[in-house]
Amino acid sequence: MTLPVARLTVVNALLIPVSDTGPDWFHGWLTVGADGRITGIGPGDPPAVAGEVLDAGGAMVAPGFVSAHSHLFTSGLRGIAAGSTLYPWVRAMMEVFAHADAEDLYWCTLHGALDFLANGVTSAYNFTQSRVTWLYDPATASNTLGAVHPTDYLTRQFAAAADAGIRVMNAIRLDDEAMPEDETLGVFADMVAASAELVPTDQHLGASVFGAVQWAAGPRTAQLEAVVMDRHGLIDQAHFVETAQGVDVQRAKFAWYADAGALGPRFLFGHFVHPTDEMVATAAAAGAGMVWQPTSNGRLGSGFADVVRLREAGMRVGIGLDDQSCTDISDPFANMRMGLYTTRALHTDAGILMPRDVLRMHTLGSAEVLGVADRVGSLEVGKFADFVLVDHRAPSTGPVWDVPATYVLACGLRNLKRVYVGGRPASVEGRCTSPLAADADGELHARITRAARAAGLDPAL
């Protein structure tokens, strides 16, 4: 076998490729080319060793996690509104961010992105904080305008994800109810272009529509989202029927998307906790997907998303870590287990969802629903060499009876030793390699504290 010259050769690895072809795991090797993509992978020893050599020492090497639903800017508000459901919790956050400026959002997003990388998340779908801060009242199902910021409020978030080194898809909200339609569409187009300009090509997984019909006053928002999906060739991910609060109002808005022609393979429902049978059947028939947030749904008391029901209907499912202020620890291992265990409990069936299923959903499945599975989500030749090194022996998890089961059920952040993006180390022993990491904590604390105090909220520490 003749391989391209490797920049990095990984040897002595217990590989879990999460590929739909080949075995679930094997002892072997992986090579990375100069472009940061995988050039070879296989069992045993590599045909040749070149470039830098990473001896995994028998540790597990698996794809970096893909969070298909994230809000990176919330990294400074963990523990906020600790007993609140969705809408009071969101309002508590938005009252703070109404007093934040573009540089505050840069450091909040940078901190969130570095936190993801430190915890093995190498790709993220990122709902950016809109330059329009809305305060939603579920009692009246209406928005109150909190603040309107310049466009750099958004572009600095793009720059932060780029500077952190994470692969990112930037979701952009239309905010059509805050400005004339021509301006809405023009600003949106400018932000789509800025996302591609500010994020290096290999890091940029694309732009997306931040679906906002759940909070809209009328069907025009759905129509405009469909327009920009087609105009710019984008996917749309909409928060939908996430919470039991006002669920009848939320469900009624499903028809707005259907009537607008938005539903299809490029449409994703984020959460989709409380859909009717008719909604599930319609979404599945259209080819729409769903992104599951097990930890945040539990933290906010939103309810349980029955992914077994959705998958049986034919919907594709990915997994996201959602807001860092409602998962509190950006832990993909805990996120998988939370989803796995609660699903088994709901169905009183320990075999209804397996470790392989949730691992695939949080890697390749998430890449598939986002339309980027040609680049990330599994360890296969031609894809980016984004991987984690997880040592199940440090601390020891005991004998390994089932490799994917040990990885999902018994390993966690304590076993995560290294994170690689494009074959280059992004985190070692929980510490990011980015030179900006040294400043991120201090900047975040100072900036989010100032914004919170302006909103009348003082942190305890």
N, C-alpha and C positions, 0 to 999 in steps of 0.2 A: 504494500500500500504506500503510495506517495502522497504526502501531506504538504500543504503550504508551510512555509517557515513559520514557526510558532514564536510569539512573543512571550507566552507563558505556557508551561506544561504542568498540569495538575496530575500527580501520581498517588498511588496507594490510597484511593478514595473509595468510600462506600457510596456509590452514585445512586441517587433517586431522581431520574430524569423527568418524571411526570409527562411522559410521551405516550401517545395512544398506540404507538408501535413499539415492539420490543418488550423486554421484561420490566417489572416494577422497580427492580434494583439489581445492581451487580457491583462487584469489586473491579475497579478499573481506573481509567485515565481520561483526561480531557485536555484539548489544546486550544489556545486562543491566538488569533492572528493579530496583525498590527492594527486592524480596524476595530478591534474589540469584540469581534464575533467568534463564535465557536467554529473551529476548523476541523475538529475531529473528536470523537468520543467512542470509547469501546471498553470491553472487558480486558483484564490482565494488564500487561505492561504495554506502553505505547511503542509503535514501530521505531520511533526515534525520539530523543529528548533534545529540545532546543530552547533557547531563551531562558528566562527565569523559571526556576522549578519550585513548585509548591508541593511539598510532601504532606498530604492530608493525614498521614499517620493512621489510616483506618477510620477516620471520622466520616460522618455523613456529609455529602455535598449535594445540595438540592437547589432548585430554582429560587431566585429571590422572590419574595411575595409581591403580588400585585394587589393593591387596594383599589377596587373599582368604584369607590365612593368615599371621598375624603374632603375635609375642610381644614387645610393646613394652617390657616391663619388663627385658629382657635387655641393654639398651643399654650397660651398664657392664662387660660381660664379653666384649668382643671379643677374639679371640685366645686365649681360655681353652681348655685341653685340645686343643691344636693338632694333635695326632696321634691323637685318639681317635675312635672310632665313636660311634654315637648314645648308647648307655646309659652308658658311662663319662663322656661329655661332659655328659649330663643330670645325672648324680650330682654331678659337680664343681660345676655351677651350684647344684643344690639344697642342697648343703652350705653354700654361701654364703648363700642366701636363707633358710635356717633361722634365721639370725642377723640378719635384716633386719626392721625394724618397718614400720608403716603409712606413716610419713612417708618412709622410705627408698624404699618402693615408689612413692610419689607422684612423687618426683624421678626415679627410674629410668624410670618410664613417661612422664613429661613430656619427659625428654631423648630417649627413643625416638620419641615422637610429633613433636617438633620436628625431629628428624633426618629422619624421613619427609617432612615438609613441605618441608624445605630441598632434598630430592632429588626433588621432584615427585610424591610420593605423597600424594594428597589424601583418600583414603578407605582405612580399614583394618579388616579383621576381626581383632579383638584377643583372643587367648587370654590372659585375665588369669591372673596367678599365683594359684593357689588359696590360701585361708587355711590349708589343710592342706598342709604340706610332706611329700611322700613321697620315700623313697629306694628306688628299684626295683632289684631284683637279678635280672638276666636268667637267671642260672644256675638259680635256683629259681622263676623267673616269679612272684615275690611282692614285695609292698610292705612296707617298714618305715616306721612312722610317725616322721617327723623332728621336726615341731613343729606345733602348732595355734595359730593367731593369731586375734584378735578379727575381727569382720566388717569393721571399718574398714580392714583389710588389703586388702580388695577395693574398698570404696567409695572409698578414696583413689586407686585406680587409675582408676576411672571419672572422678573429678574431674580427674585429671591430663590425660587425653585431652580432656576438655571445655575445660580451661584452655588447652591447646595450640592449639585451634582446628581440629583434624582431625575429619573425619567418621568415626564409629566404630560398629562393631557389637561389643558386649562379649560374649565367650564365658565362660560360668560353669560350673565343674565341680561335679558333685553331691557328690563325696566321701562316698558312702553307706557305704563300708567303715570310716569313721572315727566314725560316730555312728548313733543309732537312725533308722529310716526317717522317722518323723514329724518329727523335728528336721531331717533332711536336706531333706525336701520344703518345710518351713516356711522354712528359711534360704534355699533356692533361690528361693522365691517372693519373699522380701524383697529378694534381690539383683536379681531381674528388675525389681522396682518401683524400686529405688534407681538402677539404670542409666538408666531413663527420667526419673527425677526430677533426677539430677545432670548429665545431658548435655542441653544445649539441644535443643529439638525438631528444628530443622533439621540439627543435627550428628548426632543420634541415628539411626543406621541400624537399630537394634533390638538385642535381646538374642538369645543363642543358647546352645544346650547345648554345652559343651566335652566332646565324646565321649571317654570314658576306658576303654572296654572292652579296649583293647590291653593295659592294665596291671591289669585286674580279676581277681579270684580266682574269680568265678563269674558265671553268666548274669543274676543279679538286677540288676546294674548296667545292662545293656542294657534290661531291662524297665522300670526306673525312668526311664531316659532317654526311652523311648517314651512313658511316662506324662506327663512334663513337656513333651515336644514337643507333645502333644495338648492338655494342660491350658492351656498358655500360648501356643499357636500359634507355636512357635519352629522354626527349623531346628536341625540337629545336625551338627557337623563333627567327625569322629573321626580322630585319628591312626591309621593302619592299615597293616599290612605295610610299614612304612617302611624297615626294615633287614633285612639277611640274617641277623642274629643271632636265633636262636630263631624262625625264620620258620614252622616247623611249628606251634609253640604259637600264634603270632599267627593263622595261617590257620584253625586250629581254632575260634577265637573268632568268626569271621565268621558262623557259624550262630547264635550268640547274638543278633546283631542281626536276622538274618532271622526267627528264631523269635519274637522280641519284636514283630515287625511294625513295626520302626523304619525299614526301607528304603522309600524313596519319593522324590518330587521335592524334599522338604525335607531330604533326607539327603545329606551330602557326605563323601567319603573324602579326608582330607588325606594326601598322599604317594601311597599305593596303588602302591608301587614293585614289590612282589612278589606280585601276585594270581595265582591260578590262572585258567585259562580259564573254569571254572565260576563262580568269584566274579565275573569280569568280566561274564559273560552274565547272572547273577542281578542284579547291580547295575544294569546297563543296562536290563534288562526292567522293573525297579522304577522307573526314572526318576531314579536317584541320580546325583549329579555327582561331580567329582573336582577337587582343587586341587593344582597342580603347583608344586614348589619346586626348580627346576633347580640354583640355586647351593648351597643347603644340602645337597641330596642328594649333590652332588659333594664339598663340603667335608668331610662326615662319612663319605664312602665308603659311603653307604647303598645305592647302586645306581642304576639308570637307570629312570625311569618312562616307559614307551613310550606317549606320548600319542596317537600315530598309531593304535596298536592300540585304545586306549580310545575314541577318537573314531569309529573305524570301527565299533565295537560299539554306538555310539549314546550314549555318555556325554558330558555337557557338561563342559567343562574351563575352569577359571580358573587364574590364576597368583598366587602369593604370594611374599613376600620372607622369610618365616619369621623365626627368631630373628635379632636383630642380632648375637648372639654366634656365629652359624654362617653368616651371610652376610658379617659383619664390615664390609662397606660396603653400606649400603642403596641399592643402585644398580639401579633398574628397567631401565635400558638394558642393563647387563651381564647382568642376570637373563634378559632376553629373548634376548640373543645366546647365552648359555650353553645355554639350552634349544634354540634353533634349531640351533646348530652340532652339539651332541651327538646330536640326533635325526637330522640328516642323516648324521652319521658312522655311527651305529648301522645305518641302513638303506642306507648307501652310495648315497644318492640326494639330490642337491642341490635337487631340486624338491619333495620330499615334504612340506616345511613351509616356508612363505614368510613374509617379514617382516610382511605384513598379518595373517597368522594369529596370530603371537605378540603383535603389538600389540593385536589385538582381545581375545586371552585376558587380557592384563594391564590391560585397561580395561573394555570392555563385557561381555566374557565373564565376567570376575570379578564384575561387578555382577549379571549374570544368575544365576550359580550361587548368589549370596547373596540373590537375590530383591529387589534394590534397583535394577534397571535402569530403573525409572520415574523415578529421582532422579539417578543418577550413571552414569558410564561412557562417555558420548558427548556431543558438542556438538550438542544438539537443543533446539528450543523447548520450554519447560516444565521442563527439567532444570536442576539447579544449575549455575551458571557456574563450574565448577572446571576450570581449564585451566593449561597450562604454555606459556611462550614460550621457544622453542628456536631459537637463531640458528646455522644451519648455516654461516654465513660468519665466525663468530668463536669459535674459530679456523676458518678456511676448510676445508671438506670438498671443495672443487673443484666442477666442474660437477655439476648434479643431473640424473641420467638417469632416475630413478624416485623420486618424492617419498617414498612410504612406505619404500622400501628405504634411501634416504639417512637418513631419520629413525631407523630401527631399527638399521641396520648401521654408519652412520658418525658418528652423533651420540651424545653422552653428557653426563655431568654438567658437563663443561667448556663445553658449549654451552647449558646451562640457565641462562637469565637471570632469569626471573621465574616465580613460582608464585602462582596466584590461587585463592581459595576463596570461592565466592559472589560473585565479581566484585571481591573485595578482596584486595590483595597480602598473601600469607602469607610470602613469601620473595623477596628481591631479591639477585641475585648471590651466592646460597648462604647468605645471612644471614636468619634468620627475623625477622619484624617484631614478634613477640610481646614484650611488655616482660619476660616471664619468661625469655627466652632468655639475658639477661646473667648470670643466676644459675644457670642449669641445669648448666653444665659444672662449676663449683666444688662445687655441692651433690652432684652425681652422684659426683664423684671422692672427696670426703670420706666420703660415706655408704657407697658400695660397698667402699671400702678398709677402713673400720671393720668391716663385716660379714665381709669376707674374712679379716681378721686374727683375728676371733673363731673362724673356721672353720680357722685354722692356715695360711692362705694369704696371703703377702705379695706385692703387686704389685711388678714390677721397677722401675717409675717411678710 
